[in-house]
C-alpha cells in the first residue's frame, strides 16, 4: 500500500533535482555567452543580433551542450496545449511564442520566448521542460519558467506565472479557452478600476464589455 507513495516521493525528488540542474544550465550558459564578448547588458547579447535560426543555433551551441535545435523542436514546444496544473488538466497559454527552442544532451527542452520589447531587451524568459513531454506534466514539477535579467545576467524562477497564465479570469481572458469557461465568469463586476462587465464568446476567444457605470 505504501509503494505508490514511496515511488511518488522518489519521482518528486528526482524532478526537484532536475529543475535545479536545468536552472544552472540556463544561468551558466547565458552568463558564458555574455562573458565571451565581455558583455554586461542583456540587450548586447549576440543572440539578439541574429536574423535567422542558423545564427541562433550557432551562438547557443557555443555555450550549451545541444542535442537538437531543429524547427521540429520549436514546433513541438509551440503546440503544447495542455498541462496538468493543481491536479487538473488546464489549457497551457504561451504569453509569447518561443522564437528559439533546443534540447540539451541531458534531455531538457527549452523554449526562449520572444522579448516583450525588441528595441530594448532588458530581460527574457525561458520555458523549461525537464523531462521533455513525459509525465507527470505538472507546472512546478517538470515544467518551469525562468527569467534572465539584470546587469551581468541573473536567473530568477518565475514558474508561478505559468499558473496565472492558465487561469480563466477577468484579469486573464486569454486563459479562457472554451465558451463554457468564458461564460463561467459572466456578470457585471461593479465599478472597479477596470470597469469590467459581461463576458461573451466571439467564436474563438473570450471578450468583455463595460459596465457604463454612472
C-alpha positions as YAML, in Angstrom:
chain: A
units: angstrom
residues:
- id: 1
  name: UNK
  ca: [0.00, 0.00, 0.00]
- id: 2
  name: UNK
  ca: [2.88, 2.38, 0.71]
- id: 3
  name: UNK
  ca: [4.74, 1.59, -2.53]
- id: 4
  name: UNK
  ca: [2.91, 4.16, -4.74]
- id: 5
  name: UNK
  ca: [3.61, 6.89, -2.15]
- id: 6
  name: UNK
  ca: [7.27, 5.92, -1.96]
- id: 7
  name: UNK
  ca: [7.60, 5.93, -5.76]
- id: 8
  name: UNK
  ca: [5.85, 9.31, -5.96]
- id: 9
  name: UNK
  ca: [8.23, 10.78, -3.37]
- id: 10
  name: UNK
  ca: [11.23, 9.41, -5.25]
- id: 11
  name: UNK
  ca: [9.94, 10.92, -8.51]
- id: 12
  name: UNK
  ca: [9.35, 14.28, -6.81]
- id: 13
  name: UNK
  ca: [12.92, 14.35, -5.52]
- id: 14
  name: UNK
  ca: [14.29, 13.42, -8.94]
- id: 15
  name: UNK
  ca: [12.28, 16.17, -10.65]
- id: 16
  name: UNK
  ca: [13.28, 18.70, -7.99]
- id: 17
  name: UNK
  ca: [16.92, 17.85, -8.60]
- id: 18
  name: UNK
  ca: [16.40, 18.09, -12.36]
- id: 19
  name: UNK
  ca: [14.77, 21.53, -12.05]
- id: 20
  name: UNK
  ca: [17.78, 22.87, -10.17]
- id: 21
  name: UNK
  ca: [20.07, 21.36, -12.79]
- id: 22
  name: UNK
  ca: [18.03, 22.95, -15.59]
- id: 23
  name: UNK
  ca: [18.23, 26.35, -13.88]
- id: 24
  name: UNK
  ca: [22.01, 26.03, -13.54]
- id: 25
  name: UNK
  ca: [22.35, 25.06, -17.20]
- id: 26
  name: UNK
  ca: [20.40, 28.14, -18.31]
- id: 27
  name: UNK
  ca: [22.15, 30.54, -15.94]
- id: 28
  name: UNK
  ca: [25.66, 29.30, -16.71]
- id: 29
  name: UNK
  ca: [25.04, 29.13, -20.46]
- id: 30
  name: UNK
  ca: [23.81, 32.67, -20.87]
- id: 31
  name: UNK
  ca: [26.38, 34.09, -18.46]
- id: 32
  name: UNK
  ca: [29.06, 32.38, -20.53]
- id: 33
  name: UNK
  ca: [27.56, 33.89, -23.69]
- id: 34
  name: UNK
  ca: [27.92, 37.34, -22.14]
- id: 35
  name: UNK
  ca: [31.42, 36.64, -20.83]
- id: 36
  name: UNK
  ca: [32.69, 35.55, -24.26]
- id: 37
  name: UNK
  ca: [32.40, 39.09, -25.59]
- id: 38
  name: UNK
  ca: [32.71, 40.87, -22.23]
- id: 39
  name: UNK
  ca: [29.07, 41.91, -22.41]
- id: 40
  name: UNK
  ca: [27.37, 43.41, -19.36]
- id: 41
  name: UNK
  ca: [23.98, 44.35, -20.80]
- id: 42
  name: UNK
  ca: [21.49, 41.73, -21.93]
- id: 43
  name: UNK
  ca: [20.47, 43.83, -24.94]
- id: 44
  name: UNK
  ca: [24.00, 43.41, -26.36]
- id: 45
  name: UNK
  ca: [23.98, 39.60, -26.31]
- id: 46
  name: UNK
  ca: [24.77, 38.14, -29.75]
- id: 47
  name: UNK
  ca: [21.51, 36.16, -29.88]
- id: 48
  name: UNK
  ca: [19.56, 39.41, -30.36]
- id: 49
  name: UNK
  ca: [21.67, 40.29, -33.37]
- id: 50
  name: UNK
  ca: [20.68, 37.09, -35.20]
- id: 51
  name: UNK
  ca: [18.39, 37.26, -38.20]
- id: 52
  name: UNK
  ca: [17.84, 33.54, -38.77]
- id: 53
  name: UNK
  ca: [17.69, 30.22, -36.92]
- id: 54
  name: UNK
  ca: [21.15, 29.20, -38.15]
- id: 55
  name: UNK
  ca: [22.65, 32.15, -36.29]
- id: 56
  name: UNK
  ca: [20.61, 31.39, -33.15]
- id: 57
  name: UNK
  ca: [21.83, 27.82, -33.29]
- id: 58
  name: UNK
  ca: [25.47, 28.87, -33.68]
- id: 59
  name: UNK
  ca: [25.59, 31.26, -30.72]
- id: 60
  name: UNK
  ca: [23.71, 28.83, -28.47]
- id: 61
  name: UNK
  ca: [25.80, 25.81, -29.40]
- id: 62
  name: UNK
  ca: [28.89, 27.72, -28.33]
- id: 63
  name: UNK
  ca: [27.67, 27.75, -24.71]
- id: 64
  name: UNK
  ca: [25.16, 24.88, -24.40]
- id: 65
  name: UNK
  ca: [25.52, 21.13, -24.98]
- id: 66
  name: UNK
  ca: [22.71, 20.96, -27.53]
- id: 67
  name: UNK
  ca: [21.42, 17.67, -28.88]
- id: 68
  name: UNK
  ca: [18.79, 19.17, -31.17]
- id: 69
  name: UNK
  ca: [17.53, 22.63, -32.01]
- id: 70
  name: UNK
  ca: [15.70, 21.98, -35.24]
- id: 71
  name: UNK
  ca: [12.43, 23.58, -36.32]
- id: 72
  name: UNK
  ca: [10.67, 20.40, -35.16]
- id: 73
  name: UNK
  ca: [11.73, 21.16, -31.58]
- id: 74
  name: UNK
  ca: [10.34, 24.68, -31.87]
- id: 75
  name: UNK
  ca: [7.05, 23.47, -33.31]
- id: 76
  name: UNK
  ca: [6.68, 20.78, -30.64]
- id: 77
  name: UNK
  ca: [7.03, 23.39, -27.91]
- id: 78
  name: UNK
  ca: [4.65, 25.78, -29.64]
- id: 79
  name: UNK
  ca: [1.98, 23.10, -29.80]
- id: 80
  name: UNK
  ca: [1.86, 22.35, -26.09]
- id: 81
  name: UNK
  ca: [-1.87, 22.70, -25.47]
- id: 82
  name: UNK
  ca: [-2.45, 21.25, -22.03]
- id: 83
  name: UNK
  ca: [-0.53, 20.71, -18.85]
- id: 84
  name: UNK
  ca: [-1.75, 19.37, -15.56]
- id: 85
  name: UNK
  ca: [-1.88, 22.19, -13.04]
- id: 86
  name: UNK
  ca: [-3.06, 21.79, -9.46]
- id: 87
  name: UNK
  ca: [-4.08, 18.22, -10.37]
- id: 88
  name: UNK
  ca: [-6.39, 19.43, -13.13]
- id: 89
  name: UNK
  ca: [-5.83, 19.47, -16.86]
- id: 90
  name: UNK
  ca: [-5.83, 23.09, -17.93]
- id: 91
  name: UNK
  ca: [-5.06, 24.91, -21.17]
- id: 92
  name: UNK
  ca: [-1.44, 25.98, -21.33]
- id: 93
  name: UNK
  ca: [-1.07, 29.55, -22.59]
- id: 94
  name: UNK
  ca: [2.06, 30.95, -24.19]
- id: 95
  name: UNK
  ca: [2.01, 34.65, -23.42]
- id: 96
  name: UNK
  ca: [4.54, 34.96, -26.23]
- id: 97
  name: UNK
  ca: [5.69, 32.37, -28.76]
- id: 98
  name: UNK
  ca: [9.09, 30.74, -28.28]
- id: 99
  name: UNK
  ca: [11.28, 32.01, -31.11]
- id: 100
  name: UNK
  ca: [14.08, 29.54, -30.49]
- id: 101
  name: UNK
  ca: [14.00, 26.11, -28.84]
- id: 102
  name: UNK
  ca: [16.59, 23.49, -28.06]
- id: 103
  name: UNK
  ca: [17.08, 20.18, -26.27]
- id: 104
  name: UNK
  ca: [20.28, 19.61, -24.31]
- id: 105
  name: UNK
  ca: [22.14, 16.33, -24.09]
- id: 106
  name: UNK
  ca: [20.60, 15.97, -20.62]
- id: 107
  name: UNK
  ca: [17.18, 15.62, -22.25]
- id: 108
  name: UNK
  ca: [15.87, 19.02, -21.08]
- id: 109
  name: UNK
  ca: [13.74, 21.04, -23.53]
- id: 110
  name: UNK
  ca: [13.95, 24.84, -23.51]
- id: 111
  name: UNK
  ca: [11.88, 27.45, -25.31]
- id: 112
  name: UNK
  ca: [13.28, 31.01, -25.37]
- id: 113
  name: UNK
  ca: [10.35, 33.44, -25.52]
- id: 114
  name: UNK
  ca: [10.33, 36.49, -27.73]
- id: 115
  name: UNK
  ca: [11.30, 39.64, -25.79]
- id: 116
  name: UNK
  ca: [8.48, 41.99, -24.89]
- id: 117
  name: UNK
  ca: [10.44, 44.87, -26.45]
- id: 118
  name: UNK
  ca: [12.89, 44.01, -29.24]
- id: 119
  name: UNK
  ca: [14.29, 47.55, -29.22]
- id: 120
  name: UNK
  ca: [15.33, 47.44, -25.56]
- id: 121
  name: UNK
  ca: [15.87, 43.88, -24.33]
- id: 122
  name: UNK
  ca: [16.40, 44.10, -20.58]
- id: 123
  name: UNK
  ca: [15.29, 40.54, -19.81]
- id: 124
  name: UNK
  ca: [13.94, 37.44, -21.48]
- id: 125
  name: UNK
  ca: [12.05, 34.33, -20.37]
- id: 126
  name: UNK
  ca: [12.77, 30.65, -20.87]
- id: 127
  name: UNK
  ca: [10.29, 27.80, -20.53]
- id: 128
  name: UNK
  ca: [11.97, 24.57, -19.41]
- id: 129
  name: UNK
  ca: [10.54, 21.05, -19.51]
- id: 130
  name: UNK
  ca: [12.96, 18.89, -17.57]
- id: 131
  name: UNK
  ca: [11.78, 15.56, -18.98]
- id: 132
  name: UNK
  ca: [10.61, 16.62, -22.42]
- id: 133
  name: UNK
  ca: [6.89, 15.81, -22.75]
- id: 134
  name: UNK
  ca: [6.84, 12.80, -20.42]
- id: 135
  name: UNK
  ca: [4.57, 12.64, -17.38]
- id: 136
  name: UNK
  ca: [3.69, 13.99, -14.88]
- id: 137
  name: UNK
  ca: [3.42, 17.21, -16.97]
- id: 138
  name: UNK
  ca: [2.84, 19.35, -13.92]
- id: 139
  name: UNK
  ca: [3.64, 23.02, -13.51]
- id: 140
  name: UNK
  ca: [6.41, 23.34, -10.90]
- id: 141
  name: UNK
  ca: [7.06, 19.61, -11.21]
- id: 142
  name: UNK
  ca: [8.63, 19.20, -14.64]
- id: 143
  name: UNK
  ca: [7.57, 22.47, -16.27]
- id: 144
  name: UNK
  ca: [9.30, 25.70, -15.21]
- id: 145
  name: UNK
  ca: [9.69, 29.29, -16.28]
- id: 146
  name: UNK
  ca: [12.91, 31.23, -15.74]
- id: 147
  name: UNK
  ca: [13.74, 34.90, -16.31]
- id: 148
  name: UNK
  ca: [17.24, 36.07, -17.20]
- id: 149
  name: UNK
  ca: [17.63, 39.75, -16.36]
- id: 150
  name: UNK
  ca: [19.74, 42.42, -14.68]
- id: 151
  name: UNK
  ca: [23.22, 43.76, -15.33]
- id: 152
  name: UNK
  ca: [25.56, 40.84, -15.84]
- id: 153
  name: UNK
  ca: [22.57, 38.49, -16.03]
- id: 154
  name: UNK
  ca: [20.82, 36.80, -13.13]
- id: 155
  name: UNK
  ca: [18.34, 33.92, -13.36]
- id: 156
  name: UNK
  ca: [15.04, 34.02, -11.49]
- id: 157
  name: UNK
  ca: [12.44, 31.29, -11.11]
- id: 158
  name: UNK
  ca: [9.07, 32.76, -12.15]
- id: 159
  name: UNK
  ca: [7.20, 29.47, -12.53]
- id: 160
  name: UNK
  ca: [4.25, 30.83, -10.58]
- id: 161
  name: UNK
  ca: [3.44, 32.95, -13.65]
- id: 162
  name: UNK
  ca: [2.58, 29.76, -15.53]
- id: 163
  name: UNK
  ca: [-0.22, 29.06, -13.06]
- id: 164
  name: UNK
  ca: [-1.58, 32.57, -13.52]
- id: 165
  name: UNK
  ca: [-1.39, 32.29, -17.30]
- id: 166
  name: UNK
  ca: [-3.56, 29.17, -17.27]
- id: 167
  name: UNK
  ca: [-6.36, 30.56, -15.11]
- id: 168
  name: UNK
  ca: [-9.56, 31.79, -16.70]
- id: 169
  name: UNK
  ca: [-10.46, 35.08, -15.06]
- id: 170
  name: UNK
  ca: [-11.42, 38.66, -15.85]
- id: 171
  name: UNK
  ca: [-7.81, 39.69, -15.44]
- id: 172
  name: UNK
  ca: [-6.66, 36.90, -17.77]
- id: 173
  name: UNK
  ca: [-9.25, 36.36, -20.50]
- id: 174
  name: UNK
  ca: [-6.65, 34.59, -22.66]
- id: 175
  name: UNK
  ca: [-6.79, 31.77, -20.11]
- id: 176
  name: UNK
  ca: [-10.43, 31.11, -21.09]
- id: 177
  name: UNK
  ca: [-10.12, 28.51, -23.83]
- id: 178
  name: UNK
  ca: [-13.75, 27.43, -24.15]
- id: 179
  name: UNK
  ca: [-17.15, 29.11, -24.37]
- id: 180
  name: UNK
  ca: [-18.16, 27.44, -21.11]
- id: 181
  name: UNK
  ca: [-15.14, 28.85, -19.29]
- id: 182
  name: UNK
  ca: [-15.83, 32.30, -20.69]
- id: 183
  name: UNK
  ca: [-19.42, 32.41, -19.52]
- id: 184
  name: UNK
  ca: [-18.47, 30.99, -16.13]
- id: 185
  name: UNK
  ca: [-17.12, 34.46, -15.23]
- id: 186
  name: UNK
  ca: [-20.11, 36.27, -16.73]
- id: 187
  name: UNK
  ca: [-21.73, 39.16, -14.89]
- id: 188
  name: UNK
  ca: [-21.02, 42.78, -14.16]
- id: 189
  name: UNK
  ca: [-18.30, 43.11, -11.56]
- id: 190
  name: UNK
  ca: [-19.21, 46.63, -10.47]
- id: 191
  name: UNK
  ca: [-17.45, 49.92, -10.97]
- id: 192
  name: UNK
  ca: [-13.94, 48.76, -10.22]
- id: 193
  name: UNK
  ca: [-10.74, 50.21, -11.62]
- id: 194
  name: UNK
  ca: [-11.03, 48.20, -14.80]
- id: 195
  name: UNK
  ca: [-14.77, 48.80, -15.24]
- id: 196
  name: UNK
  ca: [-15.40, 45.16, -16.23]
- id: 197
  name: UNK
  ca: [-18.83, 43.96, -17.25]
- id: 198
  name: UNK
  ca: [-20.30, 40.98, -19.07]
- id: 199
  name: UNK
  ca: [-18.11, 38.47, -20.84]
- id: 200
  name: UNK
  ca: [-19.05, 36.92, -24.16]
- id: 201
  name: UNK
  ca: [-17.61, 34.33, -26.55]
- id: 202
  name: UNK
  ca: [-16.88, 35.68, -30.04]
- id: 203
  name: UNK
  ca: [-16.44, 32.23, -31.55]
- id: 204
  name: UNK
  ca: [-12.73, 31.86, -30.84]
- id: 205
  name: UNK
  ca: [-11.91, 33.84, -27.70]
- id: 206
  name: UNK
  ca: [-13.40, 35.37, -24.58]
- id: 207
  name: UNK
  ca: [-14.21, 39.10, -24.71]
- id: 208
  name: UNK
  ca: [-15.63, 41.61, -22.26]
- id: 209
  name: UNK
  ca: [-17.84, 44.68, -22.48]
- id: 210
  name: UNK
  ca: [-18.01, 47.50, -19.94]
- id: 211
  name: UNK
  ca: [-20.48, 48.42, -17.25]
- id: 212
  name: UNK
  ca: [-21.01, 52.00, -18.21]
- id: 213
  name: UNK
  ca: [-21.18, 52.87, -14.54]
- id: 214
  name: UNK
  ca: [-22.67, 56.19, -13.78]
...
